[in-house]
Amino acid sequence: MKAEVFLPEDYRPAEDEPFMNERQLEYFRRKLIAWKEEILAESRETIEHLQQGTRNIPDVADRASEETNRVIELRTRDRQRKLVLKIDAALRRIEEGEYGYCEVTGEPISLKRLDARPIATMTLEAQTRHERSEKVYRDD
């Protein structure tokens, strides 16, 4: 088991320290875990809400509105389920020593990008190229 990494509460990864040192990895690991816990808590709330069942709403328009809201909630939860999978993958990359490096170029992903999107797997440039090539194929 790894030794606990001390991380001051106000710590933020900085460009002037070694890239993906223990403190940075611990910072991102904690950030990812907190994000995952938040999503899972929201999912539990949704499940509880959905388990309350559809109330017997006599007005057809109100009932349709309630059903629409349920569909939107389920779609949101499905997106969040996929997000949890990406968070788990990022946590695995931390454990395997691959976190923070672009899966396409192998270059470091900027700390600003990782702080904003800790599940990022590509540098901004590689992501932009990827999205452009996807658009070209989609337009065919």
C-alpha positions in Angstrom: 0.0 0.0 0.0 1.2 3.5 -0.9 2.1 6.0 1.8 -0.4 8.8 2.4 0.5 11.9 0.4 0.3 15.2 2.3 -1.8 17.7 0.4 -2.5 21.1 1.8 -6.1 22.1 1.6 -5.3 25.1 -0.7 -2.9 23.1 -3.0 -3.3 23.6 -6.7 -1.0 21.9 -9.3 1.6 24.4 -10.7 3.6 24.4 -13.9 6.8 25.0 -11.9 6.8 21.6 -10.2 7.6 18.2 -11.8 4.7 17.1 -14.0 2.5 14.4 -12.4 4.5 14.2 -9.2 2.9 12.5 -6.2 1.1 15.7 -5.0 -0.4 16.4 -8.4 -1.6 12.8 -8.8 -3.1 12.9 -5.3 -4.8 16.2 -6.1 -6.4 14.7 -9.3 -7.3 11.4 -7.6 -9.1 13.3 -4.8 -10.9 15.5 -7.3 -12.0 12.5 -9.4 -13.2 10.6 -6.3 -15.2 13.7 -5.0 -16.8 14.1 -8.5 -17.8 10.5 -8.6 -19.3 10.5 -5.1 -21.3 13.6 -6.0 -22.7 11.9 -9.2 -23.5 8.7 -7.3 -25.3 10.7 -4.6 -27.4 12.4 -7.3 -28.1 9.1 -8.8 -29.4 7.7 -5.5 -31.7 10.7 -5.2 -33.1 10.1 -8.7 -33.7 6.4 -8.0 -35.6 7.3 -4.8 -37.6 9.9 -6.8 -38.4 7.4 -9.6 -39.3 4.7 -7.1 -42.0 6.9 -5.7 -43.8 6.0 -8.9 -46.0 7.9 -11.1 -48.7 9.5 -9.1 -52.2 9.2 -10.2 -52.5 12.5 -12.0 -55.9 13.0 -13.6 -54.9 15.9 -15.9 -53.4 14.4 -19.2 -51.2 17.4 -19.7 -49.8 17.2 -16.2 -49.2 13.5 -16.5 -47.4 14.0 -19.9 -45.2 16.7 -18.3 -44.4 14.3 -15.4 -43.4 11.6 -17.9 -41.3 14.0 -19.9 -39.5 15.0 -16.7 -38.8 11.3 -15.9 -37.4 10.7 -19.3 -35.1 13.7 -19.0 -34.0 12.5 -15.5 -33.2 9.0 -16.9 -31.2 10.5 -19.8 -29.2 12.7 -17.5 -28.5 9.7 -15.2 -27.4 7.6 -18.3 -24.9 10.4 -19.2 -23.7 10.5 -15.7 -23.3 6.7 -15.6 -21.0 7.0 -18.7 -19.2 9.8 -16.9 -18.6 7.6 -13.9 -17.0 5.0 -16.2 -14.7 7.8 -17.5 -13.8 8.8 -14.0 -13.0 5.2 -13.1 -10.8 5.0 -16.2 -9.0 8.1 -15.1 -8.4 6.7 -11.6 -7.0 3.5 -13.2 -4.6 5.7 -15.3 -3.4 7.4 -12.1 -2.7 3.9 -10.6 -0.9 2.8 -13.7 1.2 6.0 -14.0 -0.4 7.0 -17.3 -2.6 9.9 -16.1 -2.0 13.3 -17.5 -0.4 12.1 -20.7 -2.2 12.3 -24.1 -3.2 8.9 -25.4 -2.5 10.0 -29.0 0.8 11.9 -28.7 2.1 10.9 -25.3 2.7 14.5 -24.5 1.6 16.0 -21.2 -1.9 17.4 -21.0 -1.9 20.9 -19.7 -2.7 21.2 -15.9 -5.3 23.8 -16.7 -7.1 21.4 -19.0 -6.9 18.6 -16.4 -8.1 20.8 -13.7 -11.1 21.8 -15.8 -11.7 18.3 -17.2 -9.9 15.7 -15.1 -11.1 12.9 -17.3 -9.3 14.4 -20.4 -7.3 11.8 -22.3 -5.9 14.0 -25.0 -4.1 17.4 -25.3 -6.3 20.2 -26.5 -4.6 20.0 -29.9 -5.1 16.2 -30.3 -8.7 16.6 -29.2 -9.3 19.3 -31.8 -7.8 17.1 -34.5 -9.9 14.2 -33.4 -13.1 16.2 -33.4 -12.3 17.7 -36.9 -11.7 14.2 -38.3 -15.0 13.0 -36.7 -16.8 15.9 -38.4 -15.3 15.1 -41.8 -16.4 11.5 -41.5 -19.9 12.5 -40.3 -20.4 14.9 -43.2 -19.8 12.1 -45.8 
